[in-house]
């Protein structure tokens, strides 16, 4: 399990190592076809800022070699904001006085039909809060069966599950799982997740092993930019990705770098990442892992997404509603985070085409029913 490997790394030592990187370290990293973790740290360090153009050019070349001029399209569907967690930064925090909504299967069906009217999506991301008795494996299995006739590719972003639960959901049509570790800083993790299932750092970080062992086709990972020093956090994520590649090599992987927005309850990000820094991180990840899918959500502004899709990003959401039933059923429910790109899916696709890229609505099938 990755938690055991994690014990060999020291947070402060990693932070110091990144800060000590020099221009020579950056040049050395850029000369390598395959990057080590040490090379990756050089490319995300402050010393790499003067080299962003070189990084962008190499990132663009590698992305086109592996993915062509394509952008994979997906859309999230929130099915429940019921949550037992007390995450201090999240609008779904159990303490927040908001109407809790868990969609019925009839409502899920209505949401699927509404999404299909927005565009020819085949990649659906099903999102839920963490409330086992309401939106646990039994509920998710029903949701997958309801959604399967409408979409070929089903991914969930829910509570970490047991390996047997993932295996069961795969049989019900599940293709992938997205899970955010939020932060790899174990010493401070409890501060952000004081109560609830999510407060167990070890259970969460080892969840990726359970996903891999279950044979999932795709695993998505990420940290929440704004909790801790982003350079240290993403270095730990790069270590984690390298570990997963070695142990679950049949699985595809994706990464996402959500920048925190103010949430219900008044939480403000501890760290603010600039557009230039997010671009630097995106280029560094592409140079570190040539085949990883790099995803940008509608948290990011349209013009920034348009630039980055030409330099390293390979998948984007569009038309996103971040509240349960937001497409048709219960649009008055509280959204999890504020959307910055509120264009319609067809408008996003039209811009992708105008820039000389192809919007791809359907992913590879793992299985045929």
N, C-alpha and C positions, 0 to 999 in steps of 0.2 A: 504494500500500500504506500501511496505517495507520502502520507504523513510521516512514516518512518524515515524516508529519504530527506524530508524537509528538515529534520532535526540536525543535519550536518551543516546547515546554512545559518548565518547570523545576520539579522536585519541591519544592525548598525555597521557591521563590516562591509556588507553589500553596498550600503549608502555611501560609505567612505570610498570604496573602490571605484564607484561610478564618478564621484567628484574628482578623483585623482587622474582621470583619463585625460590624455593630451592630444594635440593635433596629430602627432605621429601615430598614436594608437588608432585614431580615426582613419588615417591614410592606410594603415596596415589592414584594418578591417575591410575597407573598400577594395583592397587588392585581392581579397580572398573570394573564391567562388562559394565556399561553404563556411558559414560563420560559427564560431564557438560562442559560448555564453559571454566570454570575455570580450569578443568582438561586438556582440550585441550591446553590452554595457557601454562600449565606446561610442556606438552610433546613437544611443539615446542620451548621452552625456552633454553637458553644456559645451564641451569642446567641439561637438559635431555641428554646431549651428552654422559656421561658415561653409560647411560642405553640403548644405541641404539640396542645392541644385544637382550636384553629382549623385546624391542619394536618390533624388526624384527620378533622374534619368535612368539609373540602374533599376529602380523599382518598376518603372514603366516598362522597361524592356523585359524583365523577368515575368511581369504580370501578363504581358501579351504573349510571351512564349508558352506560358502554362494555361492561360484562360482565353486567349484570343481577345478580340474587342467585344466582350460580352459583359452584361451586368445581370445577375440573377435577381429576380423580383420576388418578394415575399410580403405577406401582410399578417399582422398579429390579430388574434381574436381573444379578448379577455372574457373568461367565462365565470370568474368569481373573484371578488375582493375580500371575501371572508378570510381572516388571517389571525393566527394565535401569536404571531411574533410581535415584538415591541421594537423593531428597528427604528432608531431615532431619526433616520433620514427619509423614511418612506411614508407616502400618503396613506398606505394601507395599514399603518401601525394600529395594533389592536386597541390602543388607547384613544385613537382619534374618533370623535363623535360623528360618524358618517353612516349613511344607509348601506348595509351589507347586502350584496346581491350575489346569488349563485344561480346561474341560468338553468332553467329546465331544459329537457331535451328538445321540446318544441321551440323554445327560444333559441337554442343552439342552431337548430335547423333554419330558423328564420334569419339568423345572423349569416349562416353559410350562403343562403340564397341572396341576401343583400350584398355580400362580398362579391359573389359571382357577377352581379350586375355592375360592379365597379370596374372590373377588368378581368382578363382571362387568367387569373391567378391559379396556380396549381400547388404553390408552396404556402402552407398555412402554419403559423406559429400559434399554438394554443397556450394561453397564459392564465395562471391562477395564483391566488394567494395560498398560504400554507395553513390549511385547516383540515386535518386528516379525516375527521368524521363527516365533513361536508364535501370536500373536493379531493379525496384520497384516490387510490387506485381503482376502487369500484366505480366511482363517479367518472374518472378519466377514461376508463374502458368504454363506458356508455357514450361519452363524448366522441371518442375515436370512431366508434361504430356509426354515430350520427353524421360525422364529418366525412367519412371515407367515400361516400358516393359523390361528393362534390369536389374533392381534392385528391391528387395522386400522392402528394408528399406531406406527411403530417409530423410536426415537431412540437414538443411540449417544453414549456418553461415553468416548472412547478417545483414543489419541495423535493429534495433528494430522496430517492426511494431505495428499497432493498433490491438486490440483484434479481430475485425471483419476480418482483413486481415489474421490473423493466422487461424481463423475458415474456411475461404475460402480456404486457402492452404491445410488444413487438408482434405477437401473434394476432393482436387486434388492429394491426396496421401502422404502428408507430415506426417512424423512420429515424428520428433524431431527437436529441435532448439539448437544450441550452441551459446552462447553469452558471451563475456568476458567484465566484468565491467572495466577491465584494472587496475584501482585502486579505492578503497573506500575512499581515502583521498579527500573529497570534496573541501577542502581549496586549494589544489594543482592541482585538476583535470583540471581546465581551462588552467593551464600552459602547460599541455601536449596536450590539445585539444582546441586550441585557437579559431578555426572557424569551421563551418560545423555542421551538425546534431548531431554529436557525442559530441559537446561541451556542450550539455544540460545534466548535471549529473542526474537530477531528472527523466527525460524522460527515460534515459538508465536504471537506477537502478530499476525503476518501470516496465520496460519491462518484467521482470520475472513474475510479477503478471499477466500481460496481457497474457503471454504464459500459465500460469497455469489455468487462468479463461477460456481460449479457449479450454482447455481439451487436450493439447499436451500429447502424450504418454511418451516423454522423454525430459528433459531439461538439457543441459550441461552448466556449469558455470566455471569461472576461473578468476584469476588476472594475470597481466603481471608482472612476476618477474624481477625486475630491475628498476622500477619506484620509488617506495617508500620502506620503511622498510618492508621486506617481512613477518616478523612475525606478524606485526600489520595488514597488508592487509589480510592475510589468516585467521586471527581471525575474522575479519569482514565478510569474506566469509563464515566461519563456522556458524556465527550468521545468515547470510542470508539463508544458507542451512537449518538450524533448523527451521527458519520461514516458508520456502517454504514447508518443510515436514509437518508441522502442518496444513497449509492452503490448500495445494494441494496434499493430501496424495495418490491420485490415480496415480500420476505421478512418473515416475522413474527419477533418477538424476545421473549426472556424473560430475566429477571435473577434471580439467586439470591445470597443473602448468607450462606454457611455460616460459622458461628462455630466456630473450631478447638476440638477436644477433645484431651486428652492422647493420644499415639499410642504404639504399640509402639516401644520404644527410648528412651522417657523424655522426648521433646520436650514442652516446655510453651509455650503461646502467649506471645508477646512483648507482645501487647496484648489486653486483655479488654474486650469490648463488653457493656454492660448491656442488659437488656430494653428499657429506656426509649430507649436510643440506637438499638437495632435498629428500634423502632417509628418513631422520628424519621426514620431512613434510608428506611424503607418509604414513609412519607408523602411524603418529599421526591421519591422516584423516581416515585411516582404523579403528583405535581403537575408533574414535569419531563416525563414521557412518559405521556400519558393512556391509550395503547393497549398498553403493554408488559405482558406477562404476568409477574406477580411470584409467585415460587414459594418455598414453605417446605418443607423436608424433615423427616424424623423426627428430625433432630438437635434440634429444638426441642420443648419440653415441651407436653403436650396443652392445658393451660389457656391458654398464650400463643398457641398456634396458633388456638384457638377465638376468642380476642379479635381477633386480627389478620385472620382471614378475614372479619370484618365491617367492616374498615376499609381494606383495600387489597390483601390477598393474593388471588390468583385461582386458584392451583393448589397442590395438596399431595400428597405421597406418603403411603402408608399400608401397614402390614404389612411394612415394608422389612426385608430381610436384606442385610447388607453384606459377606457372604463368598460366594465362588464356590460354587454349588450349595446355598446356604443353605436353600432351600425344601424340598429333598428329597434331593439327591444326596450332598453332602459337608458336612453341618452342622458338622463338627469343624474346618473351615478357619478361619483367622484373619479376623475382620471388619475392614474398613478403618477404621471409626469406630464409636463407641458410639451406639446408638439411644436417644433420650430418650422417644419416644412409641412404645411397644410394643403399642398396642391393635390389634385386628384391623381389617382394612379395613371390615368391616360395622359395627363399633362407631364408627369415625370417621365413616362415612357417616350413621349414625343421629344422631350429634351435629350434623352439618351440617344435617340435616333438622329437628332439634329447634329449631335456631336460626333457622329460617325460610329457609334456603338450599337449593339443589338440588345434590346431588352429580352431576357429569357424568362419565360413565365413558368417553365416546368423543369424539374430536376430529373436526374436518372432515377428510374424505378429500382427499388431493392427487390420487390416481388410483384407478381401479377396475381390479382384475385380473380 
